[in-house]
Amino acid sequence: MRLIVISLLFILMLLGCSPTSTPQAIGTLERDRVTFTATSNEIIRELPVNEGSFVNAGQVLVKLDTKNQQAVLASAIANEAKATAFLLKLTNGERPEDIASAQANVAQAEAQYVEAQKSYQRQVELIERKLVSQSELDAALAARDKAQAALHSAKEEFSKLTAGSRVEDIEQARAELAAANAEVALQSQKLAELTIVATRDGILDNLPYNLGERVAVNGIVAVMLANRVPYARVYVPATHRINFIPGKQVTVHVDGVEHALTGTVRWVSHEASFTPYYALTEDERARLMYLAEIDLEESAAQYPSGVPAQVDLIVDGIGGESS
């Protein structure tokens, strides 16, 4: 009997010197959290997707009231049309009817000038014969000069109509049209943003507002959990950080799942969480933790976010210590 007791004690001592368990990094299953905010203080008109539903990128999540923004956009479009028409007017030149009218004015002014010139010549001849007074000659001279000025003005008006608009006026009109185009694009974008769509595939996790409620600007109207397959976010002890690098395949255990999953390390933080390393002694540095993310296999798509997960830290044969 004594021999049996001694044998049992010896076996227990051997077990105590062997590793009790595989060292693990502790964490949870996570998906990227994507929030959508309202860009305008409007009323929610539609909530076409229920919470918890899987949605695809581009699927409508929330629709806000668009009446006010549609009016603003209509005004911007009208200003754009006005700027377009004004630029066309400058580049196309004057109407043929206006040019013909200016040409007729030139012909009329030429006829009046010829008549005034002849009248003046007659007055010069008469003054030489002393048949008219000097005042009559002066009046004829003034009439001729007036007719000459009118002819010059008519010719300048005709030249302006046929020469077209100034380059500076055309450039200004083009700049105004470009500004109108930009305003239409801006208001169109604001109108589109009133219909909130999923930017990634994922699960619609939360709709904070109800149908018919008015949302404040920058208020969160929808929350998505992106990615179909979750990833494990765990904290790796400093003693295992040197071998825990991106690209390594590891074994992941999920609470409630009997079989282990295979994961691939995609990212490990370069900075330790919790206490900075320079504030710790050599013995205390083992307490440092490095945040890491591990991509899981497709079979993990059915698992919810937030479930506890553990990652085995045996990498290339390196595991826990033995006594």
C-alpha positions as CSV (number, residue, x, y, z in Angstrom):
1,M,0.0,0.0,0.0
2,R,2.8,2.3,0.9
3,L,4.4,1.6,-2.5
4,I,1.2,2.6,-4.3
5,V,1.0,5.9,-2.5
6,I,4.7,6.7,-3.3
7,S,4.0,5.8,-7.0
8,L,1.0,8.2,-7.1
9,L,3.0,11.0,-5.5
10,F,5.8,10.5,-8.1
11,I,3.2,10.7,-11.0
12,L,1.7,13.9,-9.6
13,M,5.2,15.4,-9.3
14,L,5.8,14.6,-13.0
15,L,2.5,16.1,-14.0
16,G,3.3,19.2,-12.1
17,C,6.5,19.6,-14.0
18,S,4.8,19.4,-17.4
19,P,2.9,22.2,-19.1
20,T,-0.6,22.5,-17.7
21,S,-2.1,24.2,-20.7
22,T,-1.3,25.9,-24.0
23,P,-0.6,29.6,-23.6
24,Q,-3.4,31.7,-25.3
25,A,-4.1,35.2,-26.4
26,I,-7.5,36.3,-25.2
27,G,-10.0,38.4,-27.1
28,T,-13.3,38.5,-29.0
29,L,-14.7,38.1,-32.5
30,E,-15.2,41.4,-34.1
31,R,-16.4,43.1,-37.3
32,D,-15.6,46.6,-38.5
33,R,-18.2,49.0,-37.2
34,V,-19.4,51.5,-39.8
35,T,-21.6,54.4,-38.8
36,F,-23.7,56.6,-41.1
37,T,-24.6,60.2,-40.2
38,A,-27.2,62.6,-41.4
39,T,-25.9,65.5,-43.5
40,S,-29.1,67.6,-43.0
41,N,-31.7,68.3,-40.4
42,E,-34.5,66.3,-42.1
43,I,-37.3,63.8,-41.3
44,I,-36.8,60.1,-41.8
45,R,-39.2,59.0,-44.5
46,E,-38.2,55.4,-45.1
47,L,-36.5,52.6,-43.3
48,P,-36.5,49.8,-45.9
49,V,-34.2,47.4,-44.0
50,N,-34.8,45.8,-40.6
51,E,-32.2,45.6,-38.0
52,G,-30.1,42.5,-38.1
53,S,-30.5,42.0,-41.8
54,F,-27.6,41.3,-44.1
55,V,-27.1,44.1,-46.6
56,N,-25.0,44.5,-49.7
57,A,-23.0,47.5,-50.7
58,G,-25.3,50.1,-52.4
59,Q,-28.5,48.9,-50.7
60,V,-30.6,51.7,-49.2
61,L,-30.6,51.9,-45.4
62,V,-32.4,55.2,-44.6
63,K,-34.2,57.8,-46.7
64,L,-34.5,61.4,-45.4
65,D,-37.0,64.0,-46.7
66,T,-35.8,65.6,-49.9
67,K,-38.3,68.4,-50.6
68,N,-36.1,71.2,-49.4
69,Q,-33.0,70.0,-51.2
70,Q,-34.9,69.4,-54.4
71,A,-36.0,73.1,-54.4
72,V,-32.4,74.2,-53.8
73,L,-31.2,72.0,-56.6
74,A,-33.9,73.3,-59.0
75,S,-32.7,76.9,-58.3
76,A,-29.1,75.9,-59.0
77,I,-30.2,74.2,-62.3
78,A,-32.1,77.4,-63.3
79,N,-29.0,79.5,-62.6
80,E,-26.9,77.1,-64.7
81,A,-29.3,77.4,-67.6
82,K,-29.2,81.2,-67.3
83,A,-25.4,81.2,-67.3
84,T,-25.3,78.8,-70.3
85,A,-27.7,81.1,-72.3
86,F,-25.6,84.2,-71.5
87,L,-22.4,82.5,-72.7
88,L,-24.1,81.4,-75.9
89,K,-25.3,85.0,-76.5
90,L,-21.8,86.3,-76.2
91,T,-20.2,83.6,-78.4
92,N,-22.9,83.5,-81.1
93,G,-22.8,87.2,-81.7
94,E,-25.7,89.6,-82.4
95,R,-28.8,88.7,-84.3
96,P,-28.8,89.2,-88.1
97,E,-31.8,91.6,-87.6
98,D,-29.8,93.8,-85.2
99,I,-26.8,93.9,-87.6
100,A,-29.1,94.8,-90.6
101,S,-30.6,97.6,-88.5
102,A,-27.2,99.0,-87.6
103,Q,-26.2,98.8,-91.3
104,A,-29.3,100.8,-92.3
105,N,-28.4,103.4,-89.6
106,V,-25.0,103.8,-91.2
107,A,-26.6,104.3,-94.7
108,Q,-29.0,106.8,-93.3
109,A,-26.2,108.7,-91.5
110,E,-24.1,108.7,-94.7
111,A,-27.0,110.2,-96.7
112,Q,-27.5,112.9,-94.0
113,Y,-23.8,113.7,-94.0
114,V,-23.8,114.0,-97.8
115,E,-26.7,116.4,-97.7
116,A,-25.2,118.5,-94.9
117,Q,-21.9,118.6,-96.8
118,K,-23.6,119.9,-100.0
119,S,-25.6,122.4,-98.0
120,Y,-22.4,123.7,-96.4
121,Q,-20.7,124.1,-99.9
122,R,-23.6,126.1,-101.1
123,Q,-23.4,128.4,-98.1
124,V,-19.7,128.9,-98.8
125,E,-20.4,129.9,-102.4
126,L,-23.2,132.2,-101.3
127,I,-21.0,133.8,-98.6
128,E,-18.4,134.6,-101.2
129,R,-21.1,136.4,-103.2
130,K,-22.2,138.1,-100.0
131,L,-25.7,136.8,-100.5
132,V,-26.0,135.2,-97.0
133,S,-24.8,136.1,-93.5
134,Q,-22.0,134.6,-91.7
135,S,-24.4,133.1,-89.1
136,E,-26.0,131.0,-91.8
137,L,-22.6,129.7,-92.9
138,D,-21.8,128.8,-89.3
139,A,-25.2,127.0,-89.0
140,A,-24.5,125.0,-92.1
141,L,-21.0,124.1,-90.8
142,A,-22.4,122.9,-87.5
143,A,-25.0,120.8,-89.3
144,R,-22.3,119.2,-91.4
145,D,-20.1,118.4,-88.4
146,K,-23.1,117.0,-86.6
147,A,-24.0,114.8,-89.5
148,Q,-20.4,113.6,-89.7
149,A,-20.4,112.7,-86.0
150,A,-23.6,110.8,-86.4
151,L,-22.1,108.9,-89.3
152,H,-19.0,108.0,-87.3
153,S,-21.2,106.9,-84.4
154,A,-23.3,104.7,-86.6
155,K,-20.2,103.1,-88.1
156,E,-18.8,102.4,-84.7
157,E,-22.0,100.8,-83.6
158,F,-22.1,98.6,-86.7
159,S,-18.4,97.6,-86.1
160,K,-19.2,96.7,-82.5
161,L,-22.1,94.4,-83.5
162,T,-20.1,92.7,-86.2
163,A,-16.9,92.3,-84.2
164,G,-18.5,90.2,-81.4
165,S,-18.1,90.3,-77.6
166,R,-14.9,91.1,-75.8
167,V,-12.6,88.2,-74.8
168,E,-12.8,89.3,-71.2
169,D,-16.6,89.2,-71.2
170,I,-16.6,85.7,-72.7
171,E,-14.1,84.5,-70.1
172,Q,-16.2,86.0,-67.3
173,A,-19.3,84.3,-68.7
174,R,-17.4,81.0,-68.9
175,A,-16.3,81.4,-65.3
176,E,-19.9,82.1,-64.2
177,L,-21.1,79.0,-66.0
178,A,-18.4,76.9,-64.4
179,A,-19.4,78.2,-61.0
180,A,-23.1,77.3,-61.8
181,N,-22.1,73.8,-62.9
182,A,-20.2,73.3,-59.6
183,E,-23.1,74.5,-57.6
184,V,-25.4,72.0,-59.4
185,A,-23.0,69.2,-58.8
186,L,-22.8,70.2,-55.1
187,Q,-26.5,70.4,-54.6
188,S,-27.0,67.1,-56.5
189,Q,-24.5,65.5,-54.1
190,K,-26.3,66.8,-51.1
191,L,-29.6,65.5,-52.5
192,A,-28.0,62.0,-53.0
193,E,-26.6,62.0,-49.5
194,L,-30.2,62.2,-48.1
195,T,-30.6,58.6,-49.3
196,I,-28.2,56.7,-47.1
197,V,-26.8,53.5,-48.7
198,A,-24.5,50.8,-47.4
199,T,-20.9,51.4,-48.4
200,R,-19.9,47.8,-47.7
201,D,-21.4,44.4,-47.3
202,G,-22.4,43.6,-43.8
203,I,-25.1,43.4,-41.1
204,L,-27.4,46.3,-40.2
205,D,-26.8,46.4,-36.5
206,N,-28.8,49.4,-35.3
207,L,-31.2,52.1,-36.4
208,P,-31.2,54.7,-33.6
209,Y,-34.1,56.7,-35.0
210,N,-37.7,55.7,-35.8
211,L,-39.7,56.4,-38.9
212,G,-41.0,60.0,-38.9
213,E,-38.4,61.4,-36.5
214,R,-36.4,64.5,-37.3
215,V,-32.6,63.8,-37.3
216,A,-30.1,66.4,-36.2
217,V,-27.2,67.2,-38.4
218,N,-24.4,64.7,-38.0
219,G,-26.8,62.4,-36.0
220,I,-26.1,58.7,-36.4
221,V,-28.9,57.2,-38.4
222,A,-27.5,53.7,-39.0
223,V,-24.8,51.4,-37.7
224,M,-23.4,48.5,-39.7
225,L,-21.1,45.6,-38.8
226,A,-19.1,45.2,-42.0
227,N,-17.4,42.1,-43.3
228,R,-19.3,38.8,-43.7
229,V,-16.7,36.9,-41.9
230,P,-15.6,38.2,-38.4
231,Y,-12.0,38.4,-37.3
232,A,-10.5,37.7,-33.9
233,R,-9.1,40.7,-32.0
234,V,-6.9,39.5,-29.2
235,Y,-4.1,40.7,-26.9
236,V,-0.7,39.0,-27.3
237,P,1.6,38.8,-24.3
238,A,5.0,40.4,-24.8
239,T,6.8,37.1,-24.3
240,H,5.1,35.8,-27.5
241,R,5.2,38.9,-29.6
242,I,8.5,38.1,-31.3
243,N,7.0,35.1,-33.1
244,F,3.5,36.5,-33.6
245,I,3.8,38.2,-36.9
246,P,1.5,38.9,-39.9
247,G,1.1,36.0,-42.2
248,K,1.4,33.3,-39.5
249,Q,-1.3,30.7,-39.3
250,V,-2.7,30.1,-35.8
251,T,-5.4,28.1,-34.1
252,V,-8.5,30.0,-32.8
253,H,-11.0,28.7,-30.3
254,V,-14.4,30.3,-30.0
255,D,-16.6,29.9,-27.0
256,G,-19.5,27.6,-27.8
257,V,-17.8,26.1,-30.8
258,E,-16.5,22.6,-30.4
259,H,-13.9,22.5,-33.2
260,A,-11.0,24.9,-33.5
261,L,-10.7,27.3,-36.4
262,T,-7.7,28.2,-38.5
263,G,-6.8,31.8,-38.7
264,T,-4.1,34.0,-40.3
265,V,-2.5,36.9,-38.5
266,R,-3.1,40.0,-40.5
267,W,-2.0,42.8,-38.2
268,V,-0.1,43.2,-34.9
269,S,0.3,46.6,-33.2
270,H,3.8,47.9,-32.9
271,E,3.0,49.6,-29.7
272,A,2.1,47.9,-26.5
273,S,-1.2,48.5,-24.8
274,F,-1.5,49.4,-21.2
275,T,1.7,50.6,-19.5
276,P,4.6,51.9,-21.7
277,Y,7.6,49.5,-21.7
278,Y,10.1,52.1,-20.4
279,A,8.1,52.4,-17.2
280,L,8.4,48.7,-16.3
281,T,11.1,46.5,-14.9
282,E,12.4,43.5,-16.7
283,D,10.1,41.2,-14.8
284,E,7.1,43.4,-15.3
285,R,7.5,43.7,-19.1
286,A,5.9,40.3,-19.5
287,R,2.6,42.0,-18.6
288,L,2.7,44.1,-21.8
289,M,0.0,43.2,-24.3
290,Y,0.0,43.8,-28.1
291,L,-3.3,44.1,-29.9
292,A,-3.6,41.8,-32.9
293,E,-6.2,40.9,-35.5
294,I,-6.6,37.4,-37.0
295,D,-8.6,36.7,-40.2
296,L,-10.8,33.6,-39.8
297,E,-11.9,31.0,-42.3
298,E,-15.2,31.2,-44.2
299,S,-17.0,28.8,-41.8
300,A,-16.8,31.5,-39.1
301,A,-19.3,33.8,-41.1
302,Q,-22.2,32.5,-39.0
303,Y,-20.7,33.5,-35.6
304,P,-21.8,36.7,-34.1
305,S,-19.6,39.6,-33.0
306,G,-18.5,40.0,-29.4
307,V,-18.1,36.2,-28.7
308,P,-15.0,35.4,-26.6
309,A,-12.2,33.9,-28.6
310,Q,-8.7,32.5,-27.7
311,V,-5.7,32.1,-30.0
312,D,-3.0,29.4,-29.3
313,L,0.4,31.0,-29.0
314,I,2.4,28.0,-30.0
315,V,4.3,29.2,-33.0
316,D,7.0,27.1,-34.7
317,G,7.1,24.8,-31.7
318,I,7.5,27.5,-29.1
319,G,4.9,27.2,-26.3
320,G,4.6,27.6,-22.6
321,E,7.3,27.0,-20.1
322,S,7.8,23.8,-18.2
323,S,9.2,23.2,-14.8
